[in-house]
Amino acid sequence: MPDPATERGQNRDGFGPDLAEVFGPSQNDGGPELVQLLTPEGERVHHPEFDMDFSADQLRGFYRDMVLTRRIDTEATALQRHGELGIWAQLLGQEAAQIGAGRALRPQDYVFPTYREHGVAYCKGIDPLKLLGLFRGVDHGNWDPAEFNFGLYTIVIGAQTLHATGYAMGMQRDGVVGTGDPERDAAVVAHFGDGASSQGDVNEAFIFAASYNAPVVFFCQNNQWAISEPIERQTRIPLYQRALGFGFPGVRVDGNDVMATYAVTQAALQRARDGQGPTFVEAYTYRMGAHTTTDDPTRYRLSDDVESWKLKDPIARVEAYLRRNGLIDTDFIDDLKKEADELGAHLREGCKSMPDPTAMQMFDHVYADMPEELVTQRDGFAAYLETFEDATHGGGR
């Protein structure tokens, strides 16, 4: 017997057209609107709007960046499994989205990350060892945001989009947008995931960015899962199409294609620097690992889906292209493996040698000028700690 809801052109929830009817079977691959320059098989293709040429050095650089970024992720995951980190947010499978977006930045551009932008941090010159302190619980992020133009990791889902929009509005008032000087004009990138797109903060950021024509690129890594919630339960339309409702353009790019991601992000950033306002970039990718190391994705997704996405691996497709065109050789691969091994050793040794914080450090870096009430609390806590030291000095407790 036919389903009445289906006969009415509605899905089984009764909320409108069935997604399969609207987008067709290609929706599982990002749909026909997906911007792609390199296929999963490593074949170069072209796009009428975002096509561009890449030098051999650029492509080798993209490949190196992604290999090293994956090694950072692998080492940090292993460190967590050995009890050296409290938690780790994996990026396995999202290397192209992050390296493509990260390498499109100019030094003066500012990034507001979530807690998973390890590849973008690497592109901004941050020692990946500094990322581990937060996940080890010994600091809140051990880098200077002003030095790298890269904000501290944001744990509150979606909050960084408002920070990014406000910062971008400040850039307008500082006169570093639309001047025509490539050394001066700047833009902001706000990174977030598909799950964060359901947060009120993100939608409020869209409203402010559109209203004030803020020079911000909203870069969404749609990895298909908001922890255990699939994208199909989060939206009835492709995420990038939401931008039109707020009054600025959106584009969906193959997030496993580092060439396309670079080209699209570069165009969006230039548009922002020129004073033409915000852009929404949806990097259509897949979280091949767990949400974090506390998550078990086998409880809510099919292994067949993971296996199908492995065939779209962002590193493998670039390697296939480079090998096919004679742009890398055995020496290059061997040297890169050695570099990755050295990076892994640096992370293991550095993580284990991080000093534990003192109890008094909780009062540091809270206020530039500490209020009297907090001074009183700090001094009282210090006096309390000294009683234990006195007891120890006096022969123990």
N, C-alpha and C positions, 0 to 999 in steps of 0.2 A: 504494500500500500504506500503511495507516495507521501512524503512528508509535507504537510500543508505549508509550513514555513518556507520550505525550499520552493514550492510552487509560487509563492508570493515574491520570490526573488530575495528572500531574507535568509540569513544564516540561522542556525539552530537556537541562537540566543534571541532571535527576533529583533536585532538591532540594525538591520540593514543588509545590503548585498553580501553574499558569501565572498570571502577573500579570494578563493580560487577562481570565482567567476570574474572578479574585477581585474585581477592581475595575471591570471593564467598560470600555468605550471612554471614559467620562468621566474616567478616571484621568489622561488627558493634559491635562485642564483643571483638575486638582486634586481631582477626585472630588466626589461629592455632599456630602461633609462640609466642603467649603470655605466659610469664612465670607466673605460678600461683601455690601457695601452699595452699590457702584456698579459697574455692568456695564461691559464694554469699550466699549459704545456710548454710555456716559454716562448710562444710565438708573438712577435711584435705586430700590433695592430694600431690603427690610427683613429682619431676622433676629430670631428669637424670643428669643435670649439676649444678643446684642451690639448690638442696635439702639440708636441714639442720635441726637439732633438736633444739627445743626451750624449755626452762624450764618453769614451771608454773609461776614463778615470772616474767620472761621476758614477757610472754603473758599478765599477769595482768598489767604489767607496760605499755605495748603498749596500752592496753584498757584505762587505766587511762590517759595516755598522750593524746589520741585522744579525750576523753570526755572533758578534761580541755581545749584543744585547740579549740574545737567547742564552749565551753563556752566563751572563749576569743572573738571569732568571733561574737557570738550572742550578747554579751554585747557591743562590739564596734559598731555593726550595730545599736543597740538601741540608743546608745549615739549619733550617727550621726543623727538619726531620731528626736532626741530631741534637735538638734542644738548645741551639745557639741563638735562635730567633723565636720570639713569641708567636709570630704569625708572618705570613708573606702573601702579598697580592700578586698572583702570577699574570704574565702577559703572553704566554705561549700562544702563538698563532697571530698575534697582533703586532708583530715587529714592523711590517711594512707600513701600517697605518701610523705608527709612531715615528719611524725614521723618515718617512716621506714628509710628514708634517713638520718634524723637527728640523730637517735640512732645508726646508723652504723659508725658515726664519732668517731675519737679519739680526745683527747683534743688538740693535736698539728695540726690537720687538720684545714684548713681555708675555710670559706664559703663566697661566693659572691652572695648575694641575689638580687631578684627583689624587689617589694614592697608588696609581698603577702606571704612571707615565715615566717609567724607568728609562725607556728609549729616548724620550724627549729630553729628559735630564742629561742623559749621556751626550746628546747633540749640543746641549747648551754648555758643555764643558765641565759638568759636575762629576767629581770622582764618585763612582757608584758605591764605594765604601761608605760615603756619607749618607747614602740612602738607608743603609742597614741599621744605623743607630736608632732610628724611630721604631723599627720593627723589633729591635733587641730590647727596647724600653730604656735606653740610657740617655736619650735626648729627644727633642721634639722636631728634629731635622737640623742637621749640622752643616748648613751652608747659608751663606749670606744672600738673600733674595736680590738685594740691590746690586751685588757683584755680578750675578749671572742672569739677571732679569728673568728669574724663574722662582715663583712663589713656593712657599712651604707646602708640603702635601696637605690636602684637605680631606679630613675624614668625614665631615658632615656632608651627606650626599647632596650635591647640586649647589651648595653655598658659594662655591668659587665662581659660578657664573655671574652672580651679583657683584662680587668683588671685581671681576674682570670688567664688567660693564662700567662700574664706577671709575675704575682706573682709566679706562678708555675715554670716558667723558673728561677726566682730568687732563689727558693728553691733548684733547681739543683745546682746552683752556690754556695749556702751556704752549700752544702754537707749533706743535710738532706733527700736524696732520694737514695734508693738502698743500704743502708749500712748494712742491715740485723738486725738492732737494732729496735725492735718494739716501744721502748720509744723515738726514734729519728726520724725515717722515717715518712714523712708527705706527704699529698696530698691536693689538692684543689678541691672544688666542686663549679661549676657555675650553679646556678638555672636560668631557663628561661621558657617561655611558648611556645606553638606551634606557636603563632603569631610572637614571636620574632625570630623564626627559619627562617623567611623570610627576616630578616634584614641583611644588608651587614656586620655589626660588628660581628655577630655570625659566618658567613661563613669565615670571615677573621681570627677569633679566631681559627676555625677548622684548617685552613691552617698553622698557626703558631704553634699550639699545635702538629700537625702531623709532621711538619718539624723538630721541636726541641725535639720531644718525651717528651713533657711536662707532668708532673704528675697531670693531671686535669681530673675530671669527669664532663662531660657536662650532667646535669640532667634536662631533659625537661619534664615538667608536661603538657602533651597533654590533655587539658580539653575540647577539641573539638571545642572551639570557640575563635577566636581572636577578642574580643568584639563581633561584629555582623557577623563576617566572619567565615563560617564553615571550618573545616579542609579540606573538599573535594575541596575547591577552593584555598587551599594553597599548595597542593602537590599532585602529581600523584602516589607516592609510599609511603609506611609507613615511617614516619620520621626517625626511627632508621636506615633504610637502606641507608640513605644519608651518614652515617659515612664511609661506604666502599669506596665512591668516594674520600674521603679525606685521606684514608689510615689507618684507625683505626677501631676497632670493635664497633658495635652497638647492643643493645638488647632492646626488648620491654617487659616490665613487667606490670602486672596488678596493676595499681596505686591505686586501691581500696583494695588491699591485702597487709596489713602491713608486713606480714611475707615474702612474695615474694620480696617486695620492699627493705626490710632490707637485705635479702640474696643477691640480685643482686647488691645493692649499696655497700655492704661490699666487695664483690668480686672485683668490679670495683675500689674501693679505694685501696685495697691491691695490685692490679695490678699496680696502679699508684705509690704507695709507694715503690714497688719493682723495679721501674725504667723501667716498660714496656710500659709507655706512656698513652695516653688518651683513654677514653671510652665514648661512647654516650649511655645514658640510657633514653629511652622514657617511662615514667610512663603514661600508658594509663588510663585516669580517666575522670571525668566529672565535670564541674563547675555547681553545683546544684543551686547556687545563681546567683546574677548579677555580671557583670565584676567589677563594683564598685557600690556604693550606688547612683551614678548619672545615672545608666544604667537601662533600662527597657527591660529585656530579652523576655518578652511576645510579643514584637513587631517583633521578628525575629526567634523565635524557637517554636516548638510545645510542648504543655503541655504533650502530650503522651510520648515524648522523656524523659522529666524530670521524669515522673512517672515510666518509665521503669528503669531508672538509680537509682531511690530510692530503688528499689529491690536489688541493688548492694551496698547499703550503707556500707562504710568501718567499721563503728562502730558496726552496727547491726550484721555483719557476725562474728566478733570476740566475741561479747557477746553470740551469739548462740553457738559457739564452746566452750566457757568457761562454759556456763550453762550445755551443753550436757555432758561435761566431769567432772562436779562437781568441777570446779576450782574456782568458785566464789559463794558466798551465799548472802542472803539478807543483812547481816551486811556490807559486802564489798560494795554493791550498795548504801546502806544508807550513809556510811562514805564518799564515793566518791561524792554523791550528796551534802553533807554538805561541802566538800572541794570546790566543784564547786561554791556553793553559796557564800562561803567566798571569792573566787577569784573574783566573779562578784562584790561583795561589794567593794573589794579593787580597782577594775578598775573604778567603778562609782565615788567613793569618791575621789580617787587620780586624776582622770581626771578633775573633777570640781574644784579641789583646785590648779591646775597648774597655776603659776603666768604668767600674760601676759608679753611678752618681752618688753623691752624699745626700743625706736626708735634708740638709739645709738648702740644696739647690732648687727645691720646689719654690723658693721665694724669689729666685733670680729670674730676670727677663719677663716679669709680669707687668711692671710699670716702669716707665722712664724715671719718674719721680715717685718713689714709694709713699703712699699715704700713711699718716701717723698710725691709723688703726692696724695696718699690716705690719708696720715696724714693731708695734707692741706685741703682735702675735709672733713675729719672727724671733724677737728677743726672748719671749717666754718659752718658745719651743727650744731655742738654743740652751737656755738655762735648764730645761728639762733633760735634754740630752747629756749635759754635763754631769748630772747626778749619776748617770750610768758610768761615765768615765771615772768619777770620784770613787764609786764603789769598786770598780776594777782595780784602780790604783791602790785602794786600801785593802786588797786581798781577795777581791772577788765578791760576788753577790750571794 
